[in-house]
Amino acid sequence: MPRFLSMIRIDEQNATVQQPSPEFEERMGALFKEITEAGVMVDTAGLAPTSEGTRLTWSDGNLSSIDGPFAEGKEVVGGYAIIQTKDKAEALEWTRRFLEVHDSYMTVTAELRQIAEA
């Protein structure tokens, strides 16, 4: 069964400081329980802000690094999920359901990519 990486993209510079509603927390908990019991969820987590990150680049035989935040990127990966489904259609359905759990004031994008397996 193919695995997919869902990268959860957020606008870190304009992210709302408003706390998620208790209903959001309940909906997300129920979805995570369902997706785990269905055997689909492999791993998921939120990521620390880019201000705590470091970007390493290999170019022309040289290694360089820069500490965050990374001003050139408005939209950043704020979390991820690795899911294993029977096909891309099922992966898209779970990802759609994940996005629809969010409160209406939230702006969240999920980029879904199949993991290349050998």
FIZATI-242617 format. One line per field, with one value per atom (N, C-alpha, C, O): residue number from 0; chain; atom name; x, y, z. Coordinates in Angstrom, 2 decimals. Layout:
% FIZATI-242617
num	NUM	...
chaine	A	...
atome	CA	...
c1	X	...
c2	Y	...
c3	Z	...
This chain:
% FIZATI-242617
num	0	0	0	0	1	1	1	1	2	2	2	2	3	3	3	3	4	4	4	4	5	5	5	5	6	6	6	6	7	7	7	7	8	8	8	8	9	9	9	9	10	10	10	10	11	11	11	11	12	12	12	12	13	13	13	13	14	14	14	14	15	15	15	15	16	16	16	16	17	17	17	17	18	18	18	18	19	19	19	19	20	20	20	20	21	21	21	21	22	22	22	22	23	23	23	23	24	24	24	24	25	25	25	25	26	26	26	26	27	27	27	27	28	28	28	28	29	29	29	29	30	30	30	30	31	31	31	31	32	32	32	32	33	33	33	33	34	34	34	34	35	35	35	35	36	36	36	36	37	37	37	37	38	38	38	38	39	39	39	39	40	40	40	40	41	41	41	41	42	42	42	42	43	43	43	43	44	44	44	44	45	45	45	45	46	46	46	46	47	47	47	47	48	48	48	48	49	49	49	49	50	50	50	50	51	51	51	51	52	52	52	52	53	53	53	53	54	54	54	54	55	55	55	55	56	56	56	56	57	57	57	57	58	58	58	58	59	59	59	59	60	60	60	60	61	61	61	61	62	62	62	62	63	63	63	63	64	64	64	64	65	65	65	65	66	66	66	66	67	67	67	67	68	68	68	68	69	69	69	69	70	70	70	70	71	71	71	71	72	72	72	72	73	73	73	73	74	74	74	74	75	75	75	75	76	76	76	76	77	77	77	77	78	78	78	78	79	79	79	79	80	80	80	80	81	81	81	81	82	82	82	82	83	83	83	83	84	84	84	84	85	85	85	85	86	86	86	86	87	87	87	87	88	88	88	88	89	89	89	89	90	90	90	90	91	91	91	91	92	92	92	92	93	93	93	93	94	94	94	94	95	95	95	95	96	96	96	96	97	97	97	97	98	98	98	98	99	99	99	99	100	100	100	100	101	101	101	101	102	102	102	102	103	103	103	103	104	104	104	104	105	105	105	105	106	106	106	106	107	107	107	107	108	108	108	108	109	109	109	109	110	110	110	110	111	111	111	111	112	112	112	112	113	113	113	113	114	114	114	114	115	115	115	115	116	116	116	116	117	117	117	117
chaine	A	A	A	A	A	A	A	A	A	A	A	A	A	A	A	A	A	A	A	A	A	A	A	A	A	A	A	A	A	A	A	A	A	A	A	A	A	A	A	A	A	A	A	A	A	A	A	A	A	A	A	A	A	A	A	A	A	A	A	A	A	A	A	A	A	A	A	A	A	A	A	A	A	A	A	A	A	A	A	A	A	A	A	A	A	A	A	A	A	A	A	A	A	A	A	A	A	A	A	A	A	A	A	A	A	A	A	A	A	A	A	A	A	A	A	A	A	A	A	A	A	A	A	A	A	A	A	A	A	A	A	A	A	A	A	A	A	A	A	A	A	A	A	A	A	A	A	A	A	A	A	A	A	A	A	A	A	A	A	A	A	A	A	A	A	A	A	A	A	A	A	A	A	A	A	A	A	A	A	A	A	A	A	A	A	A	A	A	A	A	A	A	A	A	A	A	A	A	A	A	A	A	A	A	A	A	A	A	A	A	A	A	A	A	A	A	A	A	A	A	A	A	A	A	A	A	A	A	A	A	A	A	A	A	A	A	A	A	A	A	A	A	A	A	A	A	A	A	A	A	A	A	A	A	A	A	A	A	A	A	A	A	A	A	A	A	A	A	A	A	A	A	A	A	A	A	A	A	A	A	A	A	A	A	A	A	A	A	A	A	A	A	A	A	A	A	A	A	A	A	A	A	A	A	A	A	A	A	A	A	A	A	A	A	A	A	A	A	A	A	A	A	A	A	A	A	A	A	A	A	A	A	A	A	A	A	A	A	A	A	A	A	A	A	A	A	A	A	A	A	A	A	A	A	A	A	A	A	A	A	A	A	A	A	A	A	A	A	A	A	A	A	A	A	A	A	A	A	A	A	A	A	A	A	A	A	A	A	A	A	A	A	A	A	A	A	A	A	A	A	A	A	A	A	A	A	A	A	A	A	A	A	A	A	A	A	A	A	A	A	A	A	A	A	A	A	A	A	A	A	A	A	A	A	A	A	A	A	A	A	A	A	A	A	A	A	A	A	A	A	A	A	A	A	A	A	A	A	A	A	A	A	A	A	A	A	A	A	A	A	A	A
atome	N	CA	C	O	N	CA	C	O	N	CA	C	O	N	CA	C	O	N	CA	C	O	N	CA	C	O	N	CA	C	O	N	CA	C	O	N	CA	C	O	N	CA	C	O	N	CA	C	O	N	CA	C	O	N	CA	C	O	N	CA	C	O	N	CA	C	O	N	CA	C	O	N	CA	C	O	N	CA	C	O	N	CA	C	O	N	CA	C	O	N	CA	C	O	N	CA	C	O	N	CA	C	O	N	CA	C	O	N	CA	C	O	N	CA	C	O	N	CA	C	O	N	CA	C	O	N	CA	C	O	N	CA	C	O	N	CA	C	O	N	CA	C	O	N	CA	C	O	N	CA	C	O	N	CA	C	O	N	CA	C	O	N	CA	C	O	N	CA	C	O	N	CA	C	O	N	CA	C	O	N	CA	C	O	N	CA	C	O	N	CA	C	O	N	CA	C	O	N	CA	C	O	N	CA	C	O	N	CA	C	O	N	CA	C	O	N	CA	C	O	N	CA	C	O	N	CA	C	O	N	CA	C	O	N	CA	C	O	N	CA	C	O	N	CA	C	O	N	CA	C	O	N	CA	C	O	N	CA	C	O	N	CA	C	O	N	CA	C	O	N	CA	C	O	N	CA	C	O	N	CA	C	O	N	CA	C	O	N	CA	C	O	N	CA	C	O	N	CA	C	O	N	CA	C	O	N	CA	C	O	N	CA	C	O	N	CA	C	O	N	CA	C	O	N	CA	C	O	N	CA	C	O	N	CA	C	O	N	CA	C	O	N	CA	C	O	N	CA	C	O	N	CA	C	O	N	CA	C	O	N	CA	C	O	N	CA	C	O	N	CA	C	O	N	CA	C	O	N	CA	C	O	N	CA	C	O	N	CA	C	O	N	CA	C	O	N	CA	C	O	N	CA	C	O	N	CA	C	O	N	CA	C	O	N	CA	C	O	N	CA	C	O	N	CA	C	O	N	CA	C	O	N	CA	C	O	N	CA	C	O	N	CA	C	O	N	CA	C	O	N	CA	C	O	N	CA	C	O	N	CA	C	O	N	CA	C	O	N	CA	C	O	N	CA	C	O	N	CA	C	O	N	CA	C	O	N	CA	C	O	N	CA	C	O	N	CA	C	O	N	CA	C	O	N	CA	C	O	N	CA	C	O	N	CA	C	O	N	CA	C	O	N	CA	C	O	N	CA	C	O
c1	0.85	0.00	0.89	1.87	0.56	1.41	1.32	0.30	2.42	2.46	2.49	3.01	1.91	1.83	2.30	2.06	2.96	3.35	2.44	2.35	1.77	0.94	1.68	1.84	2.14	2.84	1.82	1.17	1.68	0.69	1.35	2.25	0.89	1.50	0.68	-0.55	1.40	0.78	1.54	2.71	0.90	1.55	2.03	1.29	3.26	3.79	3.84	3.66	4.09	4.21	2.86	2.81	1.77	0.45	-0.45	-1.68	0.16	-0.64	-1.36	-0.80	-2.59	-3.39	-2.89	-2.44	-2.97	-2.58	-3.78	-3.65	-4.94	-6.15	-6.02	-5.59	-6.40	-6.35	-7.47	-8.57	-7.20	-8.26	-9.41	-9.20	-10.61	-11.78	-11.74	-11.11	-12.41	-12.51	-13.16	-12.82	-14.10	-14.76	-13.76	-13.83	-12.83	-11.78	-10.95	-10.70	-10.54	-9.74	-10.50	-9.90	-11.79	-12.61	-12.70	-12.55	-12.96	-13.06	-11.74	-11.73	-10.62	-9.32	-9.01	-8.50	-9.31	-9.10	-9.88	-9.37	-11.14	-11.99	-11.44	-11.43	-11.00	-10.44	-9.15	-8.96	-8.27	-7.02	-7.29	-6.60	-8.30	-8.66	-9.14	-8.74	-10.00	-10.54	-9.46	-9.41	-8.59	-7.55	-6.52	-5.96	-6.28	-5.36	-5.99	-5.34	-7.25	-7.94	-8.11	-8.18	-8.19	-8.31	-6.97	-6.91	-5.89	-4.57	-3.93	-3.01	-4.40	-3.91	-2.75	-1.79	-2.83	-1.82	-0.53	-0.51	0.56	1.88	2.59	3.16	2.54	3.17	2.62	2.25	2.57	2.14	2.71	2.93	2.97	3.47	3.42	3.46	3.34	3.54	5.03	5.79	5.43	6.84	7.04	6.16	8.21	8.57	8.66	8.85	8.52	8.58	9.94	10.94	9.96	11.20	12.26	13.45	11.85	12.82	13.73	14.82	13.31	14.11	14.84	15.51	14.71	15.29	16.60	16.98	17.26	18.48	18.34	17.92	18.70	18.65	20.08	20.92	20.35	21.65	21.53	20.55	22.53	22.53	23.88	24.93	23.85	25.04	24.99	24.07	25.99	26.00	27.44	28.26	27.73	29.07	30.17	31.25	29.91	30.90	31.10	32.04	30.22	30.33	29.05	27.95	29.23	28.10	27.92	28.87	26.70	26.39	25.18	24.39	25.05	23.89	23.40	24.17	22.10	21.48	20.44	19.66	20.45	19.46	18.18	18.21	17.06	15.77	15.56	16.37	14.50	13.42	13.85	14.80	13.15	13.49	12.54	11.42	12.98	12.12	11.64	10.58	12.40	12.02	10.81	10.24	10.41	9.26	8.07	8.12	7.00	5.80	5.08	4.62	4.98	4.27	5.31	6.24	5.15	6.10	5.38	4.16	6.14	5.58	5.48	6.50	4.26	4.02	3.78	3.73	3.62	3.39	3.35	3.43	3.22	3.19	2.40	2.17	2.01	1.43	1.92	1.96	2.27	2.57	1.43	1.18	0.75	-0.38	-0.14	0.58	-0.74	-0.64	-2.05	-2.86	-2.34	-3.69	-3.64	-2.57	-4.82	-4.86	-4.52	-4.04	-4.79	-4.50	-4.54	-4.82	-4.24	-4.20	-5.59	-5.69	-6.63	-7.98	-8.30	-8.88	-7.93	-8.17	-7.32	-7.78	-6.07	-5.20	-5.78	-5.74	-6.32	-6.95	-8.18	-8.43	-8.95	-10.14	-9.78	-10.42	-8.77	-8.35	-7.81	-8.08	-7.06	-6.49	-7.60	-7.54	-8.60	-9.75	-10.44	-10.79	-10.65	-11.32	-10.50	-11.05	-9.17	-8.30	-8.48	-8.62	-8.50	-8.64	-10.00	-10.10	-11.05	-12.41	-12.66	-13.64	-11.80	-11.92	-11.58	-12.05	-10.77	-10.29	-11.42	-12.40	-11.23	-12.18	-12.18	-11.17	-13.30	-13.47	-12.50	-12.20	-12.01	-11.10	-9.67	-8.84	-9.37	-8.02	-7.78	-8.68	-6.56	-6.15	-5.03	-3.95	-5.31	-4.36	-4.36	-5.41	-3.17	-3.03	-2.31	-1.37	-2.72	-2.03	-1.52	-2.29	-0.23	0.37	0.58	1.32	-0.07	-0.03	0.91	0.73	1.91	2.85	3.06	3.23	3.05	3.31	4.80	5.64	5.11	6.49	7.02	6.43	8.14	8.74	9.36	10.26	8.88	9.36	10.22	9.95	11.26	12.16	11.54	12.16
c2	-1.18	0.00	1.24	1.30	2.21	3.40	4.27	4.32	4.95	5.92	7.32	7.54	8.26	9.64	10.56	10.29	11.64	12.69	13.88	14.41	14.28	15.48	16.57	16.49	17.58	18.71	19.79	20.29	20.16	21.14	22.51	22.82	23.33	24.64	25.74	25.75	26.65	27.78	29.05	28.98	30.19	31.49	31.86	32.46	31.52	31.70	33.17	33.49	34.06	35.49	36.11	37.09	35.56	36.11	35.12	35.26	34.14	33.14	33.81	34.64	33.43	34.00	33.52	32.38	34.37	33.99	33.46	33.05	33.48	32.97	31.48	30.74	31.04	29.62	28.88	29.42	27.65	26.85	26.65	26.61	26.52	26.32	24.93	24.02	24.75	23.41	22.42	21.24	22.91	22.04	21.55	20.40	22.44	22.04	20.90	19.89	21.08	20.05	18.72	17.66	18.76	17.54	16.90	15.69	17.73	17.20	16.57	15.49	17.26	16.74	15.45	14.50	15.40	14.18	13.00	11.89	13.25	12.19	11.71	10.51	12.65	12.27	11.47	10.46	11.93	11.20	9.79	8.84	9.66	8.33	7.45	6.29	8.01	7.23	6.82	5.67	7.76	7.46	6.47	5.67	6.53	5.58	4.19	3.20	4.12	2.82	2.19	0.97	3.02	2.50	1.98	1.40	2.19	1.72	2.58	2.14	3.81	4.71	5.58	5.80	6.06	6.99	6.26	5.29	6.73	6.19	7.09	6.60	8.40	9.37	10.76	11.05	11.60	12.98	13.83	13.35	15.11	16.04	17.46	17.68	18.41	19.80	20.10	19.35	21.19	21.58	22.88	23.74	23.03	24.27	25.38	25.10	26.65	27.75	27.84	27.35	28.46	28.57	29.38	29.23	30.21	30.97	30.05	30.47	28.82	27.84	26.87	25.95	27.07	26.16	26.65	27.80	25.76	26.08	25.45	24.30	26.20	25.71	25.45	26.35	24.23	23.86	23.73	23.18	24.25	24.19	23.69	24.17	22.73	22.24	22.78	22.47	23.59	24.20	24.43	24.96	24.01	24.19	23.65	24.24	22.53	21.91	22.56	22.23	23.49	24.18	24.02	23.96	23.94	23.83	25.16	25.73	25.66	26.89	26.64	25.73	27.46	27.34	28.72	29.68	28.80	30.04	29.69	28.75	30.45	30.24	30.97	32.03	30.41	31.02	32.24	32.51	32.99	32.66	32.91	33.65	32.28	32.34	33.30	32.93	34.55	35.63	35.44	35.94	34.70	34.58	33.68	33.67	32.94	32.05	32.53	32.51	32.96	33.37	32.16	32.18	31.12	29.91	28.87	28.59	28.28	27.30	26.02	26.01	24.94	23.68	23.77	23.89	23.71	23.82	22.48	22.39	21.44	20.10	19.11	19.48	17.85	16.82	15.61	15.44	14.79	13.49	12.51	12.85	11.32	10.24	9.25	8.72	8.99	8.07	6.97	7.17	5.82	4.69	4.29	3.90	4.39	4.14	3.21	2.90	2.77	1.86	2.58	1.96	3.91	4.68	6.18	6.59	6.98	8.43	8.99	9.95	8.42	8.91	8.81	9.74	7.70	7.56	8.56	9.13	8.76	9.73	11.13	11.90	11.48	12.79	12.93	14.01	11.88	11.92	12.18	13.00	11.48	11.70	13.12	13.77	13.60	14.95	16.00	16.98	15.80	16.71	16.76	17.83	15.61	15.55	16.26	16.93	16.13	16.83	18.34	19.04	18.85	20.29	20.78	21.86	20.02	20.44	20.46	21.05	19.83	19.85	21.23	21.59	22.00	23.30	24.32	24.30	25.23	26.33	27.20	27.27	27.87	28.61	29.79	30.19	30.36	31.49	31.06	31.91	29.76	29.26	29.11	28.73	29.41	29.15	28.12	28.39	26.94	25.83	25.18	24.96	24.88	24.20	22.88	22.83	21.84	20.55	20.18	20.11	19.94	19.45	17.96	17.53	17.17	15.71	15.17	15.44	14.39	13.81	12.34	11.98	11.50	10.08	9.91	10.55	9.03	8.74	7.73	6.68	8.07	7.19	5.99	6.14	4.83	3.59	2.83	2.83	2.19	1.44	0.14	-0.62
c3	0.00	0.00	0.00	0.75	-0.83	-0.91	0.34	1.02	0.61	1.71	1.11	0.02	1.84	1.40	2.53	3.71	2.14	3.07	2.84	1.74	3.89	3.84	4.60	5.82	3.87	4.49	4.77	3.85	6.02	6.43	6.36	7.14	5.43	5.19	5.86	5.81	6.50	7.16	6.82	6.43	6.94	6.80	8.20	8.98	8.49	9.83	10.25	11.42	9.29	9.61	9.97	10.72	9.45	9.71	10.44	10.43	11.06	11.78	12.94	13.65	13.10	14.18	15.53	15.66	16.52	17.87	18.64	19.80	18.00	18.63	18.86	17.98	20.04	20.37	19.65	19.47	19.23	18.62	19.61	20.82	19.08	19.93	20.55	20.01	21.69	22.28	21.31	21.30	20.51	19.52	18.48	18.04	18.08	17.14	17.74	17.08	18.99	19.66	19.70	19.49	19.97	20.01	18.63	18.48	17.60	16.23	15.79	15.19	16.07	15.67	16.41	15.82	17.71	18.48	17.93	17.83	17.57	17.01	15.66	15.39	14.82	13.52	13.70	13.03	14.59	14.82	15.36	15.00	16.22	16.72	15.57	15.46	14.73	13.60	12.61	12.19	12.24	11.24	11.80	11.05	13.11	13.74	13.80	13.48	14.22	14.29	12.92	12.80	11.88	10.51	9.98	8.90	10.75	10.34	9.27	8.58	9.11	8.06	8.55	7.82	9.79	10.30	10.62	11.38	10.02	10.31	11.33	12.30	11.10	11.99	11.70	10.56	12.72	12.53	13.64	14.76	13.34	14.36	13.81	12.59	14.72	14.38	14.43	15.04	13.81	13.80	14.56	14.59	15.17	15.85	14.81	13.63	15.22	14.27	13.57	14.08	12.39	11.63	12.39	12.11	13.32	14.11	14.91	15.33	15.13	15.86	14.92	15.39	13.62	12.65	12.06	12.24	11.36	10.61	9.23	9.10	8.21	6.83	6.36	6.40	5.92	5.37	3.86	3.35	3.15	1.69	1.20	1.64	0.29	-0.39	-1.80	-2.55	-2.18	-3.51	-3.95	-3.20	-5.17	-5.74	-4.83	-4.74	-4.17	-3.32	-1.97	-1.25	-1.63	-0.35	0.46	-0.09	1.77	2.68	3.39	3.94	3.38	4.11	4.99	4.74	6.02	6.91	7.28	7.33	7.53	7.97	9.03	8.86	10.11	11.16	10.82	10.18	11.24	11.00	11.85	12.74	11.62	10.68	9.24	8.98	8.33	6.91	6.23	5.86	6.06	5.58	4.15	3.78	3.33	1.93	1.71	0.62	2.72	2.57	3.38	4.61	2.71	3.43	4.00	5.14	3.20	3.60	4.01	3.25	5.19	5.69	6.07	6.27	6.18	6.65	8.17	8.86	8.69	10.12	10.78	12.01	9.98	10.51	9.37	8.20	9.71	8.68	9.17	10.36	8.22	8.54	7.47	6.29	7.88	6.95	7.09	8.18	5.98	6.00	4.97	3.98	5.20	4.28	3.89	4.74	2.59	2.09	0.89	0.37	0.45	-0.70	-2.00	-2.94	-2.05	-3.27	-2.97	-1.84	-3.98	-3.80	-3.47	-2.70	-4.03	-3.75	-2.26	-1.68	-1.63	-0.20	0.59	1.58	0.17	0.84	0.74	1.71	-0.41	-0.58	0.30	0.85	0.45	1.29	2.75	3.41	3.27	4.66	4.82	5.83	3.84	3.92	3.87	4.61	3.03	2.97	4.33	4.82	4.92	6.22	7.29	8.16	7.23	8.17	8.04	9.05	6.83	6.62	7.09	7.68	6.85	7.21	8.71	9.16	9.50	10.95	11.51	12.59	10.79	11.28	11.41	10.67	12.37	12.54	11.29	10.58	11.01	9.75	9.62	8.50	10.73	10.63	10.27	9.93	10.35	10.09	8.59	7.84	8.16	6.79	6.84	7.35	6.30	6.33	4.95	4.36	4.45	3.17	3.41	4.20	2.75	2.84	1.45	0.49	1.36	0.12	0.27	1.16	-0.57	-0.48	-1.55	-2.74	-1.13	-2.07	-1.73	-0.57	-2.76	-2.53	-2.26	-2.89	-1.30	-0.96	-1.99	-2.20	-2.61	-3.62	-2.89	-2.07	-3.21	-2.59	-3.58	-4.78	-3.07	-3.95	-4.39	-5.13
